[in-house]
């Protein structure tokens, strides 16, 4: 027996499987506590033979099970569960990877909280996720007191006994929404669910090489909604309280029904397909969902739902076109550092193709404009107190390399102006040493995004400069592993706010330019660097390169960073051979960023040394 069985179904994954398995081999969890079950669903691209090499090299860790091709992931997942020897099963798709600490952290939470299910924080470079679910780590929750219904991928750690004792299986064969079907089965049976919000555990990735993701297929409306009805059956069968079903059903009504009849997707349908989709949605909407489900939607979706229920496809198509035009525009004031936090003022507004989105006044209430929702009753268009209370706003710090996202909500507020414009304002403070679930941001490039959930829609926008972009100061902080450079900057050619962590592409050495002011007193050479601040001491080097081409002489130096700037200081040797030297500098240890030539010469006149402008540049 082991603690965790990692089940990986695959079909023709090509090199994706190598990346996936490499992340499983790299887990910090002791190898005698987990196993890897690779289930080949009839691959024809040589992947099974590749997988056999993993078994040959790691027979105590990896098992390979080969089955005839089923064409869908349900069958190989079930086979993996049947063969699993672990107390828990972690499902991983062959396209995806785990953080090195994922299994250890998930299992720790599972054991300490006696959880039936542990949901690790997801990151995705291609698919939308409901990030508020992962803002914090929680334990001892259920489907009825935490919004677990907003995360329905199968990539969870599940107690195997929960599956076996309740005969919970993945739907096999050509099925749509099979992940949702499985997730609702385990959620409705679980007595304790935990969510890990302080570690990006699972990376839900776009394929790096050719091929399809498991389950990719063209949706035929009748088949899709037949399979969705089976998910609704799970809710009806396992949740006895009708009132408790309503928020669960609302999630499916919002996403799987209305979600397929709005946005640019709706505009891309052929007339025949749009009509077929509409008819299927209307049939399910009017037969399987109580009015309370629709009434609890955000105001923008209540209007959309009314078009569906009334059978008005033309009205819905025009309204969907208007919804698709809604975008968020966000700007940031000049960022500044304060007590180690990157501070900036934020202002955002919802806009449409024709200008700012302006709600219409009706008495004391704001409503969706009648021009875009003609004939709809006020009750389906009004902005309620519930809409305002449910508004969710954050400034997201997003990794450019792997899409992990960390939210900052403090300091932001949503309001409706006197003219009916929907605005977000506030001041955000982000501490790069703690925003990543209490840990420092990993080295790399991070972008900032304003995200607004209001009225049933989620909109996201990068932060543009509110005024002409100005150079931003680098902050040097002392992290767990020593000094770390944090350089905010505006991207190019389109300026949006981003952050370079640990000199990923913008070296501290780049601050050694013509703005640094040199000073020579005796044998002490100092360079003031006003573009940096913080509190740290960084080992660096200066180089004296004789103008005759002789080898350069390295001089140990230290960059001392304070709240007002940096000072690079080195001590010249007592004797120097030659008369003139080019000055070079490098901030950081040898082997780091390359040295940079500075625009001064060190010249020797008799026994006197002085700094002069380098005529050669």
N, C-alpha and C positions, 0 to 999 in steps of 0.2 A: 504494500500500500504506500501511496505517496499523498502529499497534501493537495496537489493540484495536477490535473491532467489538462494540457493545452491541446485543444482539438483544432486542427488546421485542414479544412477540406480544400481540394484544389483540382482544377481542370485546365490543362494547358497554360500554366502561369508563366512559363518561360523564366527569365531572370528575376522576376518579382519574388519567386519562392526563395531565391538565395538571400535577398534582403530580409525577408520575413524571418527565415530560420536563423539568420545571423543575429537578429535582435533577440531571439529566444535563447540562443546559446550565450548571449551576453548578459543574461539576467544575474542580479546580485543574490537572488535566492539560492540557497545551497542546492546543488544538483541532485542530491538524494531526496529532495522534497518535492520535485516535480518531474513530469514526463511530457514528452512531445509526441502526439499522435498525428501523423500525416496520413490523410485519407484521400487516396487518388480516385477521382471519379472518372476513370477511363481515359486518362490523358493520352494524347497521340504525339506530343511534341518532345518526347524524351524526358519529361519532368519526373516521371516515376523512376527512371534509371538514376537521375540526379538525386532523388530522394533516397534511393537505396544506398548511395554513397554516404549520406548522413548517418544512416543506420549502421553501416559498416564501421564508420569512424567513431560513432558514439552509441554502441549497442545498449548501454545501460540507461541512456537518456531518450533515444528516439525509437519509435516503432512506425512501420509503414504498413498500411492496410490498403489493398487494391480491390476495387469493386467495379462491376460493369458500369458503363456510362449511364447516369440517370439524367444528366442535362441540367440539374438544379441542385442547389446546395443542401436542401433539406435531408436527402438520403445520406450523403456522407457525414453530415453532422450527427445524425442519429446513430450511424454505425460507430462513430467516435465515442459517443456517450456510452453505448453498450460495451465498448471495449475498455473504457476508462477505469483506472484503478485508484484515482484520486478522490478525496472527500469532496473537492470542488472541481468544477469544470470551467475552464476559461476558453471562450470561443474567439478565434483569431482567423481572419480571412487571409488568404495567401498573398493578397496585394498589400497588406498592412504591416505595421511594425509596432512593437512595444518599447516604451522607455525602459532602460536597464533596471530601474528600481520598481517597475510596475508590479510584477508578481509578488515581490516582497511586501510592498505597501498594501496591495489589495488583500493579500492573505492575512497580514497583520490586523487590518480593520475587520476582516471576516471573523477571525478567531476571538479578538477582544470584544466584539459587539455581538457575537453569536448570530451573525447575519446569514440569511438565506441567499441573499443576492448582494453583490457589491458592484456598483457601477463606477468605473474609473473615468476620470475626465477625458473627454474626446477632443481631438484636434483633427481638422480636415482641410485639405488644400483644394477641395472641389465641391463639397456638399455643405449646405446650410445646417447648422446645429443650433439648438436652443441653449445658448451659453448661460443664461441665469441659473439653470439647474446646477451648474458646476461652480458657482461662486464661492462655495464653502463646503467643508467636509461635514457631513451629517451622518448620524447612526440611529438605529432604532426607528426608522420611518416606514411608512406603508404607502400604498397607492392613494390612500384617502387623506393623507395629511402632508404630502409633499408632491410637487408636480412631476413625478416620475413618468407620467404618460407623455411628457414632452421629449423623452429620449427612448426610442423604441428599436434601436439597432440591437442585434444579438450579442454585441461585443462586451459581454459581462462575465463576471465570475459567479457561478451558480452552484449552490449546494447540490451535489449529485442525488442525494436522497430526496430532495424536493422534486426532481424530475422523475425518479423511479417510482416513488410512492404515489405520485399523482398521475402517473402514466402520461407525462407531458412529452410530446414529440414535436419535431418540426414537421410541417406539412411537406409531403414529398411530391415529386413530379412538377409539372408546369403550373406553378401557383404564383400569383401576385401577392404582395404584402405579407409574405410568409414570415418576415422578421417581426412585423407588428403582431401577427397571430401568435407567434411564440412568446413574445414579450408580455402580451396581455395574459397569457396563460400563467406565466411564472409570477407576474406582479400580483394577480388576483389570488394566488395561493400563498404568497410569501407573508410571513409574520413579522419579519424584520429585514429592512433593506438599508444599506449604507451607500453613500455617495462620496467618492474621493474627489475633493475639489482643490487640493493643494499640490497636486502633481499631474501633469499632462501624461496620462498613462498610455493611451491608445491613439495611434496615428492612422487615421482613416484616409487612405491615400489614393490619388489618381494613379492609374497604371503608368509605370515608367517606360514600359515597352509595349509593343502592339498586343492586341488581344482585348477581350471583353471582361468586365467585372462579372463575378458570379451573379446570376439572376437577371442580367441585362436583357431586356426584351421589349418589343413594341407592345404597348398596352391596347388591347381591344376593349372598348368600354364595357360591353356586356360581361366579359370575362373578369375584368378588373373589379367591377362592383359586385359580381357574384362572390369573389374571394373576399372583398371587404365585408360583405354581409356575414361571412363566417367569423370575422373578427368581432363584429357586433354581437354575434351569437355567444361568443366567449364571455363578453361583458354581461349579457342578459342572464347567462347560465350561472355565472360565478359571483355576481354581485346582487344580493337579494334586495337591497334597499333601492327603490326607484330613484330617490333623490341623489343617492351616491353615484348612480350611473351617469347623471346629467353632465358633470364636468368631464368625465371620460369620453362620453359620446361627442361632446362639443369639440374636443380635439380632432376627432376624425371628420366631423362635419366641416370644420374650418380648413383642415389640410387636404383631405382626400376628396372632398366634394367641391367646396368653393375654390380650393387651391388650384384645381385643374380647369377652372373657368375664369381665370383672371391672369393678368400679367402678359408678358410678351408671348408666353406659350399659347395663350388663348388666341392671340392674333395670328399665330402661325398655322392654325388648323385650317384644313380645307372646309368648305361649307358643309359638305356631307358629314365629315368627322365631327365638326362642331355641333351639328344638330344631334348626332348620335350620342355624343358625350353629354350634351344638355339633357336629352330625354332620360338617359340612365341616371344622371344626378338627380333630376327632379323626381323620378320614381322613388329612389331611395330616400330622398329628403322628406318626402310627404308620407312615407309609409313606415319608416324606422326611427324617426326622430320626433320627440315631443316638442311642442311650441317653446317650452322653457329652454331647450337647447339653443334654438335660434335667438331667443330674446337675450341670452347672456353673451352673445357675440359682441365684439367691438363695433362701434357705430358705422365704420366704413363697410364692414362685412354684413351688418344687419341690412343695409341697403342692398348689397349684392344678393343676399339671401332672398329678399322680397321679390326681386326679379325672377329668381329661380322658382319660387313657390307659385308665383302668378303665371308662370309659363311664358314670360316675355323674353324670348331669345334676342330680339333686336335691341330691346332696352338694355339687356344684360351685356351684349356685345359692345354697345357704345359706352356703358359704364365701366366695363373692364378696360376699355381703351384709355379712359380717364385715369383709372387706378394705376395702369401701367406707366402713365406719364409722371406719377408722383415720385419725386426724388428729394433727397436731403442735401442741402448745401451747408457746409460748415467751414468756419474760419477760426483761426487762433490768433490771439494777440502775441506780441513779442515774448517768447519764452524767457524765463529767468530762473536762476537757482536760488532756493531759500531753504536753509537747514537741510541740505542734501536732497531736496525734492525739486523736481522740474515743474515749475508753475507756469500756467498760461490761462488766459481768459478765453472762453469758448462762446461762440454764438452760432446757432444753427437754425435753419428754417426749412419747412417743407414747401417745395415748389412744384409747379406743373409746366407743361409745354407753353402755356400762355402766361406764365408769371407766378407770383406767390400764390400758394393755396390759401384761399380765403373762405372760411365758413360763413354761413348766412345767419343773421340774427332773426330769431322768432320769439318775440316776447323776451323772457329772461334767459332763454336758451340759445345755444349755438347748434346749427343743424347743417347737414350736407346740403350744398346749394341745390335748389330745385332744378336749376338748368342742367345738372348732370344726372339728376335722379327724378325726372319728371313723373308726376302722378303718384309718387310714393308717400305714404302717410308720415306725419311728423315722428311718430313713435319709432319708425324704422330708420330715421335720419338724425335723431337728436343725440347730442353728446351728453352722456349722463355723468353723474358723480362717480359711478363705477368705472367709466372710461378714464376719467382723470386719475382715479386712485390706482388703476391698473397700469398706467403709463410707466414704462421702464426705460431708463436712460443710462448709458455709460460711455466712458471713454475707454476704448479697447486698445491695449498694447499688444501688437500682433507680430509674431516672428515671421520674417520674410523667408526663412529657410524651411520651416516645418509647420507653419500656420497655427502654432499654439497661441491661445488668446487669453489675456488676463484683464479683468474688468476693474475699472475705478468708477464708482458711482457717486461718491461724496462730492458735494459742491455744485451739482447740476440740477436744474429744475426746468419743467415744461410749463408754458403758459400760453394763453390765447389772447392776442392783443385786441385793442378796441376795434380794429378793422377785421377781426376774425382770422388773423394769421397765426399759425402754430409755430411757436418759437421755443428754442432751448437756449438758456444762458447759464453762465456760472464760471467759476474758477476751479480748475483741476490742479491737483498736486500729486505727482507720481514719484514715488521713491524707487529708483531702479534696483535698490538692494533688498527690497521686500515685496515688490508688487507681484512677483511670481509665486503666489501661494505662501508668502512669508520668506521666500528665498530671492536671491539676486537674479536678475535677468541673465540668461546664458550669453556668452560671447556671440556677437552677430549683429545683424541689422534688424531693427524693430520699427514698425510703422504705427502711427496713431490713427484711430478711426473713431468718429462719433457714431453711436448706434442708438436709434430711437424706436421703441415699440409703442405704438399708440393707435387706437382705433381698430386694432386687428392686423395692422401691417407692421413689418419691420423694415426700416431703411437704414442704410449705412453710408458714410461718406468720409473720405480722407479730410484732413485739416489743412485748408489753404491758408496762406498768410493774409491777415486782415489788412496789412499795409505792405509797402515795398519790403521784400525780405532783407533782413540785415544779418551779418555774421553772428553766430551764436557762440557763447563761451563754453569751453570744455570744462567739465567738472571731474576732478580726481577724488575718488572716495576710497576708503580703506575697507575692502571686503574681507571675507573669510580667508582668502588666499593671498592677501596683500593688496597693494594699490590697484585700482581699476579705473580706466579712463572712460568717461561717459560724455560723448560728443553729440549733442543735438544738432540737426542740420536740416536744411530745406533741399529736397530732392531736385533734380534737374532732368529734362528741361522744364517740366511742369512742377512748380514748387509745392510740395506737401511736407508736413512735419514728420521727421523720422529721428531715430536715435541709434548711434553707433556705440556698441558696448565692447569694451576691451580691445579697442583699436582694430576692429575687424577690417575696415577699409580706410579709415581716417586715422593716421598715426599721430601720436603726440609730437613726433619729430617734425610733422608738417607745421607745427607752431613756431619752429625756428626759422623765421623768415625775416624780411627787412624791417618788420615792426618791432622785433626784439632789440632792445637798446643795450649795447655793450658798455662795459666799464672795466678798466684795468687799474687796480691799485696794488702796487708792488707786484707780487707774483700771483695775486688772486684775480681771476677773470670771472666776471659775472655777466649774465644776460637776463634782463627783465622780460617776462613773457606775460603781457596783460590779458591774453585770450584764454587763460586757464585760471581756475579757482578750485578750492576744496581744502583738504587737510591731509597731506601725505608727503612722504619723502621717497623719491624714485631714483635708484642708481642709474646713471647715464654716462655718456662719454663725449668728450671733445677730442678733436684730432687737429694736429698741426701738420699740414702737408707742405713740405718745402717746395718753393716755386721751381726748383731745378728738377723736380720729379723724383727726388729721393723718397724712400718709404715714409709714410706718415707716422707721426708719434702720437699714440693714444694717451689721453689724460683722463683719469677718473674724475667724474663730476657727479653732483647730486642736484636734482631738481627738488626744491622745497616749495610746496604749494600751500598757500594760505587762502583765506576768504577774499583777499584783494588781488591775488595774482600769483605768478610763479617766478622763482629766481633760480636760474641754473648757475652753479658755481663750481669752478675747478681751479686747481693750483698748478701753475706752470713750474717746470723743473728749474733748478738753480742755474743750469747751464744749457744753452741751446746751440747746436751747430747750424750755421747759416745766418742769413740776414733777413729773410722774409718768408712768411708761411701763409698759405691759404688756411682759413678756419672752417672746419666742418664740425657738425654736431649730430649726436644721436641720443634721444631720450629713451631709456630702457636698457635692458641687459644686452650684452653681446649676443648675436644670433637673432636679435629682434629685427625691427624695421631698419632699412638701410640708412646710413648717414646722409646728411643733407649739407650741401655746400652753402656757406653763409657769405653775405656780401661784404666781408671785411678781410683785411690783411693784418697780420701781426708783423710789425716791422721793427728791426733792431738798428738803432743808431748809437754807435759806441756801446755803452753799457746800458742804454735806456731802451725799454720796450714800449711801443705805442700801437694803438689800433687805428687804422686808417681805412677809408673806403677802398674796396677792391676795384681797381679800374677795369678789370676783365669781367666784372659782374659776378 
